[in-house]
Amino acid sequence: MESIRNLYKIGHGPSSSHTMAPQKAAQTFKEENSYADKFRVTLYGSLAATGKGHLTDVAIINTLTPYKTEIVWEPETILPLHTNGMKFEAIVKDKVVKEWIIYSIGGGDLSDGTPKTKPVPIYDKTTMLDILTWCQQTGKTFWEYVEDTEGKDIYDYLETVWRTMEEAIHRGLDGEGLLPGGLGLQRKSSMYYIKSKGYQGSMKSRALIYSYALAVSEENASGGVIVTAPTCGSCGVLPSVLYHLKMNHDFSDRKIVRALATAGLIGNIVKHNASVSGAEVGCQGEIGVACSMAAGAACQLFGGSPQQVEYAAEMGLEHHLGLTCDPICGLVQVPCIERNAFAAARALDSCSYAMLSDGKHLINFDKVVRTMKQTGHDLPSLYKETSMGGLAVE
């Protein structure tokens, strides 16, 4: 498995697969073909079907400025490797002189299908079972496996990740007004946060966790700076859970950063063995994995054993199996924003359930990951970020 740095990417929303990755691809092509008169970019499959709602064309055109750029939309055409395909063409005197086909494969990553594009693996264990066995043999836990593998300098990066997450929450709670895109959707995080002041007990706790998740998700929908966890569309789940626990249970930033390491490891296992791309496996690969990461991280903070952390993570993903990706108008807003809030609450429920157990259970995390992958492949393309099915056509 690769470094968790590649899971936690800092950048502008609203989509890691539809905004961050195309922007990165455009920058690379621009640098390599600066002699061109103009560019043409063809978007295929899911990338074309929901690209306008995800600001894909805006990200590409802005990146390729000052060159004139033509965007061609081909939603009905699926390239061989992945449904998020792109073809970049450099044009000189109306003749195509360079062509590059590249794929956005989820989480902001790019691939042209050749081995050289794959990140260098640094983790020698790629399943939860192998990592749990290592924990039992060494007496260590998940975050220590991350530290042993990546070195202590990983914490410098994770501190930046955590600071970015907190800043997104603060900006989101201050934000008001309409979200861009034309749905007429008002920001709600500030209202939920204010209303939390009038409650006590569990209702107050729920209102706060909702407000934090909404804050980050609304920042993402507005094109603000967020952290993929594991994607832009699911970026509100993990920071809201960790911020809620920090503010209401006095966990230190040092412990939060260790929890981020564990969450990153959980997300990495899924990314390596299945997918975190909504266009490939549906929203179960985004919101489901985010819930799993947050549940495991929370369980660790509350002193859960490695077995209990695994159980919490397993439940977070299991109970999102089959979740479709059907954004209305292709925007990362409805139902995406609410899903972040509900998944954050479900992550805490999964944590509580696991903490009350002895960590023993019938279905293990690796089984759920395999099931999620197969379920995603079985889902019709209508329900995988094309906005051609489900809520998107109601």
Residue, then its C-alpha position, 0 to 999 in steps of 0.5 A: m500500500e502507498s503512503i497515507r499522504n496520497l489518501y489525505k490530499i489538500g485542495h479545492g472542492p467540490s470533487s477529488s475525482h472531478t475537480m482535483a484530478p482533472q486540474k492536476a492533469a491539466q497542469t501536467f499537460k500544460e507544462e509539457n506542451s507549452y508550445a501549443d497554440k491551444f488545447r482540446v480536452t474531451l471528457y468521457g463517461s461519468l466525468a462528462a455526465t456530471g462534470k459541469g456540476h462538479l466544475t470540471d470544465v472550470a477547473i481545466i480551463n482555469t488551469l490551462t489559461p491563458y491558452k484557449t481551451e475547448i471542452v468536448w463532452e462524451p458521457e455515452t463513451i466509456l474508455p477501457l480503464h475507468t469511467n472517468g476518462m480524459k483526452f488532452e490534445a495540444i494543437v498547433k496551427d489547427k493540427v493535433v501534435k500531442e495526445w494524452i489519455i489519462y484517467s481520474i481513478g478516485g481520491g484525486d489520483l491519476s493513472d494512464g494504466t501503466p505500472k509507472t504511474k502507480p505509487v510506490p508501495i511502502y506498507d508490507k501488509t495490505t489487509m486488516l487481518d495481517i495488520l491485526t496479526w502484527c498488532q497482536q504479535t508486537g503489542k502495538t496498535f494501528w497508529e504505531y504501524v503507520e509510524d513504524t512504516e512512514g517514520k515520525d515525519i508523517y506527523d508533520y504532514l498529519e498536523t497540516v491535515w488536521r489544521t486544514m480540517e479545523e480551518a474548514i470547519h471554522r470557515g464553514l460555521d461562519g458561512e451563510g447564503l446560497l451554495p453555488g450551482g443553481l439548486g437554491l440550497q442554503r448553507k445550514s451549518s451555522m444554523y445547526y451550530i446556533k441551535s445546538k446552544g439551546y439543547q442539552g445532552s444527546m440532542k446537543s451532541r447530535a446538533l454539534i456533530y451535524s453542524y461540523a459535518l455540514a460546515v466542511s461539506e458546504e465549504n467543499a461544495s463552494g470550492g473551498v480548501i478541504v482534505t480528501a478523507p478519502t474523497c472531497g464528496s465525503c470530506g466532512v465525516l472524519p473532521s467533524v467526528l474528530y473535532h467533536l471529540k476534541m471539543n467535547h472530550d478534551f482529546s489533545d491534538r497529538k492524540i487526534v493526529r494519531a487517530l488520523a494515522t489510524a483512519g488513514l490506514i483504514g482508508n488505505i486498506v479499502k483503496h488498495n483492495a477495492s476503491v474509494s471512487g464513487a464513479e467506480v463503486g458508488c457512494q459506499g466507496e466514499i461515504g461508507v469508507a469515510c464513516s469506517m475511517a471515522a468510526g475506527a479513529a473514534c474507537q481508538l481515541f476512547g481506548g478501544s483495542p485493535q480488535q474493537v477498532e477493527y469492529a467499529a471500522e467494519m460496521g461503518l462500512e458494512h452499513h453503507l453497502g450498496l449506497t448509490c451515488d446519484p447527485i442531483c444535477g451532478l452537484v456535490q450537494v444533494p444528497c451528498i452534504e446530508r450524507n456526511a452529517f448522517a455518516a458522522a453520527r453513524a461513525l460515533d454509533s459504530c464506535s459506541y457499539a464496538m466499545l461495548s463489545d469484546g471486539k469479536h464478531l462474525i463478519n470481518f473488515d476484509k470480507v466487507v471490503r471484498t463485498m463492497k468491491q463486488t457490490g460496486h461492480d454489480l451496480p448499474s452505471l446509473y448509480k455510479e456518479t452519472s446522475m442518470g438514476g436514483l434521486a437525480v432523476e426524481 
